[in-house]
Amino acid sequence: MSTRLIYFAWVRERIGKPEEDVELPAGIETVADLLRWLKSRGEEYEHALQYPDVIRVAINQEHVEHREKIAGAREIALFPPMTGG
Amino acid sequence: MPAAVVPTVRIQAEDFDVAAEIAKMTQGRADIGAVVTFSGLCRDEAGRLAALELEHYPGMAEAEIGRIAAEAVQRWPLQGLTAIHRHGRIAPGENIVLVVAASTHRQAAFEAANFLMDYLKSRAPFWKKEHHTDGSEGGWVDAKEADDEAASRWKQAVPKRN
């Protein structure tokens, strides 16, 4: 099953695309695992995810912590801390 | 205990009319004693800023503000609650965000509007990018720690609905 990844603000600009569908390799269980794996996919990902602790993540449009399991996620969004209001 | 009101949440590119939003909430009723509004506007940063560009996460923006608003109507005895957030390019002097809260007595409306803004700033998926008057791109606005602290203070001292 493929998972849709969506990027916003400077995460989107650094990765160079707004979204993509990926097949997650076996062993990627949590958000932290996903960030580690993505970071290894190339320079642009390394640049975007250099400091994984600052990256905020939403699964199926709800905020989650990095320790959250991603099993069954249709849509995972990665973005910087929010600056609305 | 009366049922909590259903909040109105809108995410839109176009401007909003503050007076019209208040009128919508209060029209035809005589039980509301207090209406508090908060409007957030785009500043020009002493002439440096040409515009803000607000990026948002469609779907989640509505959902997340809806979740915050739903918590507000659980925590305070409100008679109406509206939150509107704009996206896209916004020039200095223009509106960005509006919160309207109505209650029988003022305290609930003040607190609920304050709560909604504090949470919205740190949890609603919007990001501001600056465009400068000299034509340069100013980059993404950094999140403020003070905004996270402002939101976290609501975790204590939960007032009960009565």
gemmi code that builds the backbone of each chain (N, CA, C; Angstrom):
import gemmi

chains = {
    "A": [
        ("MET", (0.845, -1.192, 0.000), (0.000, 0.000, 0.000), (0.886, 1.250, 0.000)),
        ("SER", (0.591, 2.171, -0.887), (1.423, 3.367, -0.905), (0.844, 4.434, 0.027)),
        ("THR", (1.737, 5.287, 0.491), (1.347, 6.330, 1.438), (1.612, 7.677, 0.780)),
        ("ARG", (0.675, 8.593, 0.916), (0.882, 9.928, 0.365), (1.596, 10.813, 1.392)),
        ("LEU", (2.710, 11.387, 0.955), (3.432, 12.339, 1.801), (3.175, 13.737, 1.261)),
        ("ILE", (2.864, 14.670, 2.156), (2.574, 16.049, 1.754), (3.506, 16.980, 2.522)),
        ("TYR", (4.052, 17.955, 1.820), (5.020, 18.865, 2.448), (4.522, 20.307, 2.368)),
        ("PHE", (4.844, 21.083, 3.402), (4.427, 22.488, 3.409), (5.585, 23.427, 3.755)),
        ("ALA", (5.412, 24.668, 3.317), (6.321, 25.789, 3.626), (7.766, 25.414, 3.263)),
        ("TRP", (8.735, 25.666, 4.151), (10.122, 25.421, 3.725), (10.466, 23.943, 3.596)),
        ("VAL", (9.689, 23.075, 4.199), (9.914, 21.637, 3.974), (9.602, 21.322, 2.500)),
        ("ARG", (8.491, 21.872, 2.002), (8.106, 21.686, 0.590), (9.156, 22.289, -0.343)),
        ("GLU", (9.597, 23.507, -0.024), (10.569, 24.168, -0.906), (11.889, 23.400, -0.957)),
        ("ARG", (12.347, 22.926, 0.193), (13.644, 22.235, 0.221), (13.575, 20.873, -0.455)),
        ("ILE", (12.470, 20.146, -0.258), (12.341, 18.834, -0.911), (12.070, 19.022, -2.399)),
        ("GLY", (11.417, 20.148, -2.736), (11.247, 20.479, -4.153), (9.975, 19.940, -4.775)),
        ("LYS", (9.056, 19.463, -3.937), (7.747, 19.031, -4.457), (6.713, 19.117, -3.346)),
        ("PRO", (5.450, 19.347, -3.730), (4.420, 19.487, -2.688), (3.952, 18.155, -2.108)),
        ("GLU", (4.054, 17.077, -2.897), (3.599, 15.782, -2.388), (4.157, 14.662, -3.247)),
        ("GLU", (4.090, 13.466, -2.705), (4.506, 12.281, -3.459), (3.905, 11.048, -2.795)),
        ("ASP", (3.763, 9.995, -3.607), (3.306, 8.717, -3.067), (4.516, 7.807, -2.937)),
        ("VAL", (4.678, 7.201, -1.773), (5.841, 6.338, -1.556), (5.410, 4.972, -1.043)),
        ("GLU", (6.234, 3.985, -1.350), (6.072, 2.653, -0.755), (7.035, 2.609, 0.418)),
        ("LEU", (6.515, 2.511, 1.607), (7.395, 2.499, 2.771), (8.055, 1.135, 2.916)),
        ("PRO", (9.383, 1.128, 3.071), (10.052, -0.158, 3.252), (9.668, -0.789, 4.601)),
        ("ALA", (9.859, -2.097, 4.672), (9.574, -2.796, 5.927), (10.437, -2.212, 7.034)),
        ("GLY", (9.907, -2.190, 8.229), (10.685, -1.702, 9.366), (10.444, -0.245, 9.712)),
        ("ILE", (9.684, 0.454, 8.859), (9.349, 1.855, 9.161), (8.055, 1.845, 9.976)),
        ("GLU", (8.189, 1.944, 11.289), (6.999, 1.794, 12.143), (6.471, 3.100, 12.714)),
        ("THR", (7.382, 4.000, 13.009), (6.942, 5.242, 13.649), (7.275, 6.449, 12.764)),
        ("VAL", (6.750, 7.588, 13.172), (7.052, 8.850, 12.486), (8.563, 9.100, 12.491)),
        ("ALA", (9.215, 8.829, 13.629), (10.672, 9.031, 13.722), (11.407, 8.148, 12.714)),
        ("ASP", (10.947, 6.898, 12.545), (11.541, 5.993, 11.543), (11.391, 6.582, 10.141)),
        ("LEU", (10.190, 7.111, 9.868), (9.908, 7.690, 8.552), (10.844, 8.866, 8.261)),
        ("LEU", (11.032, 9.727, 9.253), (11.891, 10.903, 9.060), (13.332, 10.465, 8.788)),
        ("ARG", (13.779, 9.453, 9.519), (15.143, 8.944, 9.331), (15.322, 8.374, 7.927)),
        ("TRP", (14.317, 7.618, 7.479), (14.393, 6.995, 6.150), (14.351, 8.057, 5.045)),
        ("LEU", (13.430, 9.013, 5.188), (13.317, 10.071, 4.170), (14.625, 10.853, 4.026)),
        ("LYS", (15.223, 11.131, 5.186), (16.451, 11.932, 5.219), (17.572, 11.276, 4.407)),
        ("SER", (17.481, 9.950, 4.269), (18.534, 9.223, 3.554), (18.253, 9.137, 2.058)),
        ("ARG", (17.170, 9.762, 1.587), (16.784, 9.602, 0.187), (17.452, 10.581, -0.759)),
        ("GLY", (18.241, 11.501, -0.247), (18.927, 12.424, -1.158), (19.198, 13.752, -0.485)),
        ("GLU", (19.978, 14.552, -1.197), (20.422, 15.845, -0.667), (19.276, 16.760, -0.257)),
        ("GLU", (18.233, 16.802, -1.122), (17.127, 17.719, -0.840), (16.387, 17.310, 0.437)),
        ("TYR", (16.266, 15.997, 0.661), (15.615, 15.513, 1.882), (16.501, 15.781, 3.104)),
        ("GLU", (17.784, 15.567, 2.912), (18.759, 15.821, 3.981), (18.683, 17.299, 4.416)),
        ("HIS", (18.553, 18.173, 3.412), (18.467, 19.609, 3.668), (17.174, 19.957, 4.420)),
        ("ALA", (16.068, 19.366, 3.988), (14.761, 19.677, 4.594), (14.647, 19.120, 6.014)),
        ("LEU", (15.258, 17.947, 6.219), (15.036, 17.215, 7.481), (16.290, 17.170, 8.345)),
        ("GLN", (17.172, 18.138, 8.111), (18.448, 18.206, 8.831), (18.245, 18.168, 10.344)),
        ("TYR", (17.232, 18.896, 10.816), (16.917, 18.909, 12.250), (15.530, 18.302, 12.452)),
        ("PRO", (15.468, 16.970, 12.525), (14.155, 16.315, 12.562), (13.281, 16.762, 13.736)),
        ("ASP", (13.912, 17.167, 14.838), (13.125, 17.559, 16.023), (12.181, 18.735, 15.766)),
        ("VAL", (12.546, 19.604, 14.810), (11.682, 20.774, 14.576), (10.524, 20.459, 13.618)),
        ("ILE", (10.606, 19.312, 12.945), (9.576, 18.982, 11.959), (8.294, 18.533, 12.663)),
        ("ARG", (7.177, 19.165, 12.285), (5.874, 18.764, 12.821), (5.214, 17.823, 11.830)),
        ("VAL", (4.443, 16.889, 12.370), (3.874, 15.846, 11.524), (2.385, 15.667, 11.813)),
        ("ALA", (1.622, 15.475, 10.747), (0.200, 15.152, 10.896), (-0.083, 13.862, 10.137)),
        ("ILE", (-0.820, 12.957, 10.769), (-1.271, 11.742, 10.100), (-2.777, 11.866, 9.874)),
        ("ASN", (-3.182, 11.654, 8.623), (-4.603, 11.797, 8.263), (-5.183, 13.101, 8.829)),
        ("GLN", (-4.392, 14.174, 8.696), (-4.805, 15.541, 9.042), (-4.992, 15.795, 10.535)),
        ("GLU", (-4.293, 15.006, 11.370), (-4.266, 15.292, 12.817), (-2.834, 15.304, 13.312)),
        ("HIS", (-2.511, 16.281, 14.176), (-1.157, 16.359, 14.728), (-0.791, 15.077, 15.471)),
        ("VAL", (0.466, 14.631, 15.287), (0.959, 13.469, 16.046), (2.391, 13.753, 16.528)),
        ("GLU", (2.797, 12.979, 17.534), (4.176, 13.039, 18.034), (5.046, 12.121, 17.170)),
        ("HIS", (6.360, 12.320, 17.259), (7.276, 11.502, 16.447), (7.284, 10.029, 16.847)),
        ("ARG", (6.821, 9.719, 18.061), (6.811, 8.305, 18.481), (5.565, 7.573, 17.975)),
        ("GLU", (4.638, 8.310, 17.357), (3.385, 7.714, 16.882), (3.639, 6.656, 15.806)),
        ("LYS", (2.871, 5.555, 15.869), (2.952, 4.518, 14.841), (2.250, 5.005, 13.565)),
        ("ILE", (2.805, 4.618, 12.411), (2.207, 5.114, 11.170), (1.418, 4.049, 10.408)),
        ("ALA", (1.214, 2.891, 11.036), (0.459, 1.825, 10.367), (-0.916, 2.349, 9.952)),
        ("GLY", (-1.282, 2.121, 8.698), (-2.616, 2.500, 8.231), (-2.758, 3.959, 7.826)),
        ("ALA", (-1.667, 4.723, 7.884), (-1.759, 6.138, 7.509), (-1.943, 6.260, 5.997)),
        ("ARG", (-2.968, 7.007, 5.569), (-3.166, 7.264, 4.132), (-2.347, 8.471, 3.720)),
        ("GLU", (-2.296, 9.447, 4.639), (-1.720, 10.740, 4.298), (-0.872, 11.221, 5.476)),
        ("ILE", (0.403, 11.460, 5.208), (1.290, 11.962, 6.266), (1.863, 13.288, 5.796)),
        ("ALA", (1.661, 14.328, 6.599), (2.157, 15.650, 6.223), (3.326, 16.045, 7.112)),
        ("LEU", (4.341, 16.644, 6.484), (5.529, 17.133, 7.202), (5.613, 18.638, 6.994)),
        ("PHE", (5.807, 19.378, 8.097), (5.861, 20.833, 7.960), (6.599, 21.479, 9.122)),
        ("PRO", (6.983, 22.749, 8.953), (7.648, 23.462, 10.052), (6.624, 23.872, 11.110)),
        ("PRO", (7.089, 24.348, 12.270), (6.166, 24.900, 13.265), (5.269, 25.943, 12.599)),
        ("MET", (4.017, 25.986, 13.036), (3.021, 26.802, 12.359), (3.087, 28.274, 12.784)),
        ("THR", (2.721, 29.153, 11.845), (2.828, 30.599, 12.096), (1.581, 31.335, 11.608)),
        ("GLY", (0.411, 30.715, 11.810), (-0.829, 31.371, 11.408), (-1.281, 32.384, 12.449)),
        ("GLY", (-2.521, 32.835, 12.293), (-3.120, 33.758, 13.255), (-2.751, 35.201, 12.993)),
    ],
    "B": [
        ("MET", (-28.438, 21.413, 31.456), (-27.390, 22.129, 30.719), (-27.748, 22.184, 29.243)),
        ("PRO", (-27.785, 23.376, 28.644), (-28.103, 23.460, 27.211), (-26.978, 22.860, 26.371)),
        ("ALA", (-27.324, 22.373, 25.194), (-26.304, 21.804, 24.302), (-25.326, 22.895, 23.885)),
        ("ALA", (-24.046, 22.502, 23.743), (-23.037, 23.473, 23.291), (-23.361, 23.897, 21.857)),
        ("VAL", (-23.062, 25.147, 21.544), (-23.334, 25.642, 20.194), (-22.378, 24.982, 19.184)),
        ("VAL", (-22.778, 24.997, 17.930), (-21.922, 24.475, 16.873), (-21.117, 25.648, 16.298)),
        ("PRO", (-19.794, 25.609, 16.420), (-18.985, 26.739, 15.930), (-19.019, 26.845, 14.404)),
        ("THR", (-18.826, 28.053, 13.922), (-18.675, 28.294, 12.487), (-17.192, 28.475, 12.194)),
        ("VAL", (-16.645, 27.689, 11.275), (-15.226, 27.797, 10.916), (-15.123, 27.967, 9.407)),
        ("ARG", (-14.424, 29.002, 8.974), (-14.237, 29.197, 7.527), (-12.776, 29.500, 7.214)),
        ("ILE", (-12.283, 28.868, 6.158), (-10.935, 29.123, 5.652), (-11.146, 29.674, 4.250)),
        ("GLN", (-10.687, 30.884, 3.985), (-11.018, 31.502, 2.704), (-9.930, 32.476, 2.255)),
        ("ALA", (-9.872, 32.706, 0.946), (-8.907, 33.667, 0.409), (-9.449, 35.086, 0.564)),
        ("GLU", (-10.758, 35.238, 0.431), (-11.337, 36.583, 0.429), (-11.420, 37.185, 1.826)),
        ("ASP", (-11.571, 38.495, 1.860), (-11.678, 39.238, 3.117), (-12.999, 38.882, 3.803)),
        ("PHE", (-13.109, 39.295, 5.070), (-14.371, 39.121, 5.801), (-14.807, 40.480, 6.344)),
        ("ASP", (-16.097, 40.543, 6.715), (-16.677, 41.780, 7.244), (-16.999, 41.538, 8.722)),
        ("VAL", (-16.247, 42.206, 9.598), (-16.379, 41.952, 11.035), (-17.802, 42.229, 11.513)),
        ("ALA", (-18.353, 43.385, 11.094), (-19.701, 43.761, 11.543), (-20.741, 42.752, 11.062)),
        ("ALA", (-20.568, 42.276, 9.824), (-21.523, 41.308, 9.277), (-21.471, 39.987, 10.051)),
        ("GLU", (-20.258, 39.596, 10.478), (-20.120, 38.335, 11.224), (-20.760, 38.450, 12.608)),
        ("ILE", (-20.635, 39.632, 13.233), (-21.288, 39.844, 14.537), (-22.812, 39.806, 14.349)),
        ("ALA", (-23.270, 40.516, 13.292), (-24.715, 40.583, 13.040), (-25.307, 39.195, 12.824)),
        ("LYS", (-24.567, 38.343, 12.076), (-25.042, 36.980, 11.819), (-25.249, 36.217, 13.126)),
        ("MET", (-24.357, 36.479, 14.073), (-24.405, 35.737, 15.325), (-25.525, 36.231, 16.250)),
        ("THR", (-25.792, 37.536, 16.202), (-26.696, 38.113, 17.204), (-28.110, 38.362, 16.681)),
        ("GLN", (-28.243, 38.366, 15.341), (-29.528, 38.644, 14.704), (-30.675, 37.819, 15.285)),
        ("GLY", (-31.762, 38.501, 15.610), (-32.976, 37.815, 16.016), (-32.914, 37.161, 17.381)),
        ("ARG", (-31.904, 37.481, 18.163), (-31.909, 36.919, 19.521), (-31.641, 37.994, 20.557)),
        ("ALA", (-32.160, 37.769, 21.756), (-32.067, 38.773, 22.808), (-31.430, 38.192, 24.071)),
        ("ASP", (-30.822, 37.013, 23.931), (-30.242, 36.354, 25.117), (-28.734, 36.547, 25.221)),
        ("ILE", (-28.115, 37.137, 24.192), (-26.662, 37.325, 24.214), (-26.330, 38.614, 24.952)),
        ("GLY", (-25.421, 38.528, 25.924), (-25.065, 39.719, 26.685), (-23.694, 40.258, 26.353)),
        ("ALA", (-22.878, 39.462, 25.653), (-21.500, 39.876, 25.386), (-21.012, 39.296, 24.071)),
        ("VAL", (-20.411, 40.142, 23.262), (-19.756, 39.666, 22.039), (-18.320, 40.181, 22.061)),
        ("VAL", (-17.374, 39.270, 21.971), (-15.956, 39.648, 21.898), (-15.457, 39.282, 20.514)),
        ("THR", (-14.778, 40.240, 19.842), (-14.160, 39.894, 18.566), (-12.660, 40.155, 18.656)),
        ("PHE", (-11.909, 39.310, 17.984), (-10.495, 39.564, 17.795), (-10.225, 39.537, 16.297)),
        ("SER", (-9.567, 40.584, 15.787), (-9.127, 40.575, 14.392), (-7.615, 40.639, 14.376)),
        ("GLY", (-6.998, 39.786, 13.588), (-5.555, 39.850, 13.379), (-5.312, 40.470, 12.017)),
        ("LEU", (-4.459, 41.504, 11.958), (-4.195, 42.204, 10.698), (-2.736, 42.056, 10.287)),
        ("CYS", (-2.493, 42.269, 9.020), (-1.125, 42.223, 8.500), (-0.451, 43.585, 8.740)),
        ("ARG", (0.711, 43.552, 9.420), (1.475, 44.799, 9.678), (2.428, 45.062, 8.515)),
        ("ASP", (2.854, 46.343, 8.374), (3.804, 46.630, 7.286), (5.256, 46.581, 7.760)),
        ("GLU", (5.478, 46.309, 9.075), (6.830, 46.215, 9.636), (7.655, 47.446, 9.239)),
        ("ALA", (7.111, 48.613, 9.585), (7.781, 49.902, 9.327), (8.118, 50.107, 7.841)),
        ("GLY", (7.198, 49.679, 6.975), (7.361, 49.931, 5.549), (8.165, 48.871, 4.800)),
        ("ARG", (8.693, 47.893, 5.546), (9.554, 46.867, 4.970), (8.752, 45.785, 4.231)),
        ("LEU", (7.529, 45.545, 4.722), (6.763, 44.409, 4.212), (5.772, 44.814, 3.118)),
        ("ALA", (5.867, 44.142, 1.960), (4.925, 44.408, 0.865), (3.685, 43.537, 1.016)),
        ("ALA", (3.885, 42.307, 1.471), (2.756, 41.386, 1.643), (3.192, 40.148, 2.412)),
        ("LEU", (2.204, 39.483, 2.988), (2.428, 38.160, 3.561), (1.748, 37.169, 2.637)),
        ("GLU", (2.396, 36.021, 2.475), (1.765, 34.960, 1.715), (1.449, 33.862, 2.720)),
        ("LEU", (0.194, 33.525, 2.861), (-0.195, 32.498, 3.824), (-0.480, 31.181, 3.136)),
        ("GLU", (0.388, 30.218, 3.420), (0.174, 28.863, 2.904), (-0.636, 28.106, 3.949)),
        ("HIS", (-1.512, 27.206, 3.508), (-2.246, 26.404, 4.492), (-2.405, 24.979, 4.000)),
        ("TYR", (-2.837, 24.129, 4.904), (-3.055, 22.711, 4.596), (-4.563, 22.547, 4.438)),
        ("PRO", (-5.042, 22.543, 3.182), (-6.492, 22.466, 2.972), (-7.034, 21.185, 3.612)),
        ("GLY", (-8.166, 21.284, 4.203), (-8.744, 20.117, 4.889), (-8.336, 20.108, 6.344)),
        ("MET", (-7.031, 20.018, 6.593), (-6.600, 19.992, 7.992), (-6.803, 21.352, 8.656)),
        ("ALA", (-6.659, 22.443, 7.903), (-6.840, 23.772, 8.502), (-8.252, 23.888, 9.089)),
        ("GLU", (-9.246, 23.504, 8.304), (-10.636, 23.522, 8.783), (-10.798, 22.568, 9.968)),
        ("ALA", (-10.256, 21.359, 9.803), (-10.428, 20.320, 10.830), (-9.795, 20.727, 12.151)),
        ("GLU", (-8.586, 21.281, 12.089), (-7.872, 21.610, 13.325), (-8.529, 22.803, 14.039)),
        ("ILE", (-8.890, 23.832, 13.286), (-9.574, 24.969, 13.933), (-10.926, 24.500, 14.472)),
        ("GLY", (-11.564, 23.579, 13.741), (-12.830, 23.001, 14.219), (-12.650, 22.270, 15.547)),
        ("ARG", (-11.527, 21.544, 15.678), (-11.269, 20.814, 16.935), (-11.034, 21.790, 18.085)),
        ("ILE", (-10.289, 22.866, 17.815), (-10.014, 23.862, 18.860), (-11.317, 24.564, 19.257)),
        ("ALA", (-12.126, 24.902, 18.257), (-13.406, 25.580, 18.525), (-14.348, 24.664, 19.305)),
        ("ALA", (-14.333, 23.377, 18.963), (-15.193, 22.421, 19.670), (-14.781, 22.331, 21.143)),
        ("GLU", (-13.478, 22.418, 21.394), (-13.025, 22.388, 22.791), (-13.475, 23.669, 23.518)),
        ("ALA", (-13.411, 24.797, 22.811), (-13.818, 26.067, 23.430), (-15.289, 26.045, 23.852)),
        ("VAL", (-16.163, 25.487, 22.989), (-17.585, 25.485, 23.355), (-17.884, 24.466, 24.460)),
        ("GLN", (-16.968, 23.511, 24.650), (-17.107, 22.600, 25.796), (-16.670, 23.274, 27.087)),
        ("ARG", (-15.636, 24.129, 26.976), (-15.054, 24.709, 28.199), (-15.769, 25.940, 28.704)),
        ("TRP", (-16.379, 26.705, 27.797), (-17.053, 27.940, 28.204), (-18.507, 27.922, 27.747)),
        ("PRO", (-19.382, 28.542, 28.532), (-20.807, 28.586, 28.153), (-21.047, 29.652, 27.076)),
        ("LEU", (-20.804, 29.298, 25.833), (-20.906, 30.261, 24.724), (-22.251, 30.149, 24.025)),
        ("GLN", (-22.660, 31.263, 23.442), (-23.896, 31.253, 22.641), (-23.590, 31.321, 21.156)),
        ("GLY", (-22.336, 31.573, 20.831), (-21.930, 31.579, 19.426), (-20.418, 31.641, 19.345)),
        ("LEU", (-19.854, 31.019, 18.310), (-18.405, 31.067, 18.136), (-18.096, 30.957, 16.645)),
        ("THR", (-17.363, 31.938, 16.125), (-16.981, 31.940, 14.708), (-15.476, 32.153, 14.599)),
        ("ALA", (-14.831, 31.383, 13.736), (-13.410, 31.591, 13.452), (-13.226, 31.594, 11.943)),
        ("ILE", (-12.600, 32.646, 11.440), (-12.332, 32.741, 9.997), (-10.845, 33.005, 9.816)),
        ("HIS", (-10.199, 32.246, 8.951), (-8.771, 32.453, 8.691), (-8.577, 32.565, 7.185)),
        ("ARG", (-7.878, 33.608, 6.764), (-7.625, 33.784, 5.329), (-6.328, 33.105, 4.910)),
        ("HIS", (-6.204, 32.810, 3.619), (-4.956, 32.307, 3.062), (-4.663, 33.048, 1.766)),
        ("GLY", (-3.475, 32.831, 1.234), (-3.093, 33.537, 0.009), (-2.311, 34.795, 0.338)),
        ("ARG", (-2.251, 35.699, -0.635), (-1.454, 36.919, -0.469), (-2.262, 37.989, 0.262)),
        ("ILE", (-1.707, 38.517, 1.336), (-2.409, 39.501, 2.169), (-1.513, 40.724, 2.355)),
        ("ALA", (-2.038, 41.899, 2.009), (-1.251, 43.133, 2.064), (-1.360, 43.780, 3.448)),
        ("PRO", (-0.366, 44.594, 3.818), (-0.426, 45.311, 5.092), (-1.741, 46.084, 5.226)),
        ("GLY", (-2.324, 46.023, 6.420), (-3.593, 46.696, 6.663), (-4.788, 45.789, 6.464)),
        ("GLU", (-4.577, 44.665, 5.764), (-5.698, 43.749, 5.523), (-5.879, 42.779, 6.684)),
        ("ASN", (-7.082, 42.234, 6.768), (-7.403, 41.222, 7.775), (-6.734, 39.890, 7.468)),
        ("ILE", (-6.345, 39.179, 8.539), (-5.853, 37.801, 8.385), (-6.809, 36.814, 9.062)),
        ("VAL", (-7.182, 37.137, 10.297), (-7.955, 36.170, 11.083), (-9.023, 36.883, 11.903)),
        ("LEU", (-10.129, 36.204, 12.126), (-11.213, 36.756, 12.953), (-11.746, 35.691, 13.890)),
        ("VAL", (-11.928, 36.076, 15.153), (-12.637, 35.230, 16.110), (-13.773, 36.064, 16.697)),
        ("VAL", (-14.972, 35.502, 16.707), (-16.117, 36.143, 17.347), (-16.683, 35.163, 18.362)),
        ("ALA", (-16.781, 35.589, 19.618), (-17.342, 34.732, 20.663), (-18.468, 35.468, 21.367)),
        ("ALA", (-19.579, 34.790, 21.581), (-20.730, 35.403, 22.251), (-21.129, 34.575, 23.457)),
        ("SER", (-21.484, 35.283, 24.542), (-21.931, 34.596, 25.753), (-22.876, 35.495, 26.545)),
        ("THR", (-23.443, 34.943, 27.602), (-24.359, 35.727, 28.431), (-23.590, 36.833, 29.157)),
        ("HIS", (-22.452, 36.460, 29.753), (-21.604, 37.413, 30.469), (-20.236, 37.482, 29.819)),
        ("ARG", (-19.563, 38.606, 29.993), (-18.377, 38.872, 29.171), (-17.204, 37.911, 29.371)),
        ("GLN", (-17.023, 37.405, 30.607), (-15.808, 36.643, 30.894), (-15.633, 35.423, 29.972)),
        ("ALA", (-16.713, 34.700, 29.767), (-16.637, 33.490, 28.929), (-16.223, 33.859, 27.502)),
        ("ALA", (-16.800, 34.937, 26.971), (-16.495, 35.331, 25.589), (-15.047, 35.800, 25.460)),
        ("PHE", (-14.585, 36.598, 26.448), (-13.180, 37.039, 26.440), (-12.228, 35.834, 26.480)),
        ("GLU", (-12.473, 34.951, 27.437), (-11.558, 33.817, 27.616), (-11.571, 32.871, 26.419)),
        ("ALA", (-12.752, 32.599, 25.893), (-12.849, 31.665, 24.767), (-12.135, 32.233, 23.531)),
        ("ALA", (-12.285, 33.535, 23.293), (-11.628, 34.150, 22.132), (-10.106, 34.094, 22.297)),
        ("ASN", (-9.650, 34.351, 23.504), (-8.230, 34.317, 23.821), (-7.658, 32.899, 23.648)),
        ("PHE", (-8.379, 31.933, 24.182), (-8.006, 30.516, 24.078), (-7.909, 30.094, 22.610)),
        ("LEU", (-8.927, 30.460, 21.841), (-8.969, 30.057, 20.438), (-7.767, 30.620, 19.681)),
        ("MET", (-7.443, 31.890, 19.923), (-6.305, 32.508, 19.238), (-4.981, 31.872, 19.660)),
        ("ASP", (-4.824, 31.619, 20.960), (-3.575, 31.013, 21.440), (-3.350, 29.645, 20.803)),
        ("TYR", (-4.399, 28.838, 20.736), (-4.256, 27.498, 20.162), (-4.095, 27.549, 18.659)),
        ("LEU", (-4.856, 28.451, 18.033), (-4.793, 28.578, 16.585), (-3.373, 28.943, 16.129)),
        ("LYS", (-2.709, 29.811, 16.883), (-1.366, 30.245, 16.478), (-0.352, 29.108, 16.492)),
        ("SER", (-0.498, 28.181, 17.425), (0.508, 27.119, 17.493), (0.056, 25.792, 16.889)),
        ("ARG", (-1.243, 25.645, 16.548), (-1.724, 24.346, 16.048), (-2.435, 24.371, 14.704)),
        ("ALA", (-2.885, 25.534, 14.247), (-3.582, 25.565, 12.955), (-2.532, 25.577, 11.838)),
        ("PRO", (-2.664, 24.675, 10.857), (-1.618, 24.530, 9.829), (-1.612, 25.659, 8.790)),
        ("PHE", (-1.003, 26.775, 9.205), (-0.776, 27.939, 8.334), (0.681, 28.353, 8.481)),
        ("TRP", (1.266, 28.847, 7.398), (2.650, 29.320, 7.432), (2.741, 30.643, 6.674)),
        ("LYS", (3.423, 31.613, 7.284), (3.548, 32.941, 6.676), (4.906, 33.120, 6.015)),
        ("LYS", (4.872, 33.606, 4.784), (6.110, 33.977, 4.112), (6.059, 35.477, 3.833)),
        ("GLU", (7.179, 36.143, 4.070), (7.224, 37.596, 3.879), (7.692, 37.956, 2.475)),
        ("HIS", (7.070, 38.971, 1.907), (7.564, 39.578, 0.671), (7.912, 41.029, 0.995)),
        ("HIS", (9.102, 41.436, 0.671), (9.572, 42.770, 1.045), (9.263, 43.815, -0.022)),
        ("THR", (9.219, 45.087, 0.414), (8.902, 46.181, -0.522), (10.016, 46.379, -1.553)),
        ("ASP", (11.239, 45.936, -1.247), (12.325, 46.081, -2.228), (12.313, 44.935, -3.255)),
        ("GLY", (11.247, 44.123, -3.219), (11.105, 43.058, -4.208), (11.708, 41.736, -3.788)),
        ("SER", (12.451, 41.739, -2.697), (13.083, 40.487, -2.268), (12.099, 39.630, -1.481)),
        ("GLU", (12.394, 38.352, -1.486), (11.585, 37.423, -0.706), (12.153, 37.421, 0.703)),
        ("GLY", (11.308, 37.665, 1.694), (11.811, 37.782, 3.063), (11.961, 36.463, 3.784)),
        ("GLY", (11.479, 35.399, 3.178), (11.590, 34.105, 3.838), (10.415, 33.807, 4.741)),
        ("TRP", (10.447, 32.603, 5.307), (9.356, 32.128, 6.155), (9.482, 32.733, 7.546)),
        ("VAL", (8.358, 33.133, 8.095), (8.329, 33.683, 9.450), (8.612, 32.555, 10.444)),
        ("ASP", (9.468, 32.833, 11.429), (9.774, 31.830, 12.450), (8.662, 31.754, 13.485)),
        ("ALA", (8.399, 30.543, 13.945), (7.420, 30.380, 15.022), (8.016, 30.954, 16.304)),
        ("LYS", (7.151, 31.522, 17.138), (7.621, 32.110, 18.396), (7.358, 31.152, 19.550)),
        ("GLU", (8.372, 31.016, 20.397), (8.199, 30.176, 21.580), (7.089, 30.727, 22.473)),
        ("ALA", (6.991, 32.059, 22.479), (5.961, 32.707, 23.319), (4.560, 32.236, 22.937)),
        ("ASP", (4.349, 31.890, 21.651), (3.036, 31.420, 21.229), (2.737, 30.038, 21.795)),
        ("ASP", (3.755, 29.177, 21.852), (3.578, 27.851, 22.447), (3.279, 27.973, 23.932)),
        ("GLU", (4.003, 28.908, 24.594), (3.777, 29.116, 26.027), (2.372, 29.643, 26.288)),
        ("ALA", (1.935, 30.548, 25.403), (0.590, 31.115, 25.558), (-0.458, 30.013, 25.463)),
        ("ALA", (-0.242, 29.062, 24.570), (-1.209, 27.972, 24.419), (-1.158, 27.031, 25.621)),
        ("SER", (0.054, 26.798, 26.145), (0.177, 25.790, 27.206), (-0.440, 26.257, 28.524)),
        ("ARG", (-0.576, 27.588, 28.707), (-1.157, 28.036, 29.984), (-2.613, 27.613, 30.137)),
        ("TRP", (-3.280, 27.307, 29.012), (-4.695, 26.889, 29.089), (-4.827, 25.453, 29.573)),
        ("LYS", (-3.707, 24.767, 29.712), (-3.789, 23.373, 30.202), (-4.085, 23.346, 31.695)),
        ("GLN", (-3.763, 24.438, 32.379), (-4.138, 24.515, 33.787), (-5.460, 25.261, 33.896)),
        ("ALA", (-5.999, 25.228, 35.107), (-7.159, 26.045, 35.442), (-8.283, 25.934, 34.416)),
        ("VAL", (-8.869, 24.759, 34.355), (-9.971, 24.543, 33.414), (-11.274, 25.017, 34.049)),
        ("PRO", (-11.885, 26.064, 33.499), (-13.183, 26.469, 34.058), (-14.269, 25.480, 33.633)),
        ("LYS", (-15.189, 25.248, 34.505), (-16.265, 24.302, 34.190), (-17.424, 25.033, 33.535)),
        ("ARG", (-18.054, 24.366, 32.585), (-19.308, 24.877, 32.013), (-20.371, 24.727, 33.066)),
        ("ASN", (-21.262, 25.719, 33.194), (-22.336, 25.517, 34.179), (-23.702, 25.717, 33.551)),
    ],
}
model = gemmi.Model(1)
for chain_id, residues in chains.items():
    chain = gemmi.Chain(chain_id)
    for i, (resn, *xyz) in enumerate(residues, 1):
        res = gemmi.Residue()
        res.name, res.seqid = resn, gemmi.SeqId(i, " ")
        for name, pos in zip(("N", "CA", "C"), xyz):
            atom = gemmi.Atom()
            atom.name, atom.element = name, gemmi.Element(name[0])
            atom.pos, atom.b_iso = gemmi.Position(*pos), 0.0
            res.add_atom(atom)
        chain.add_residue(res)
    model.add_chain(chain)
structure = gemmi.Structure()
structure.add_model(model)
structure.setup_entities()
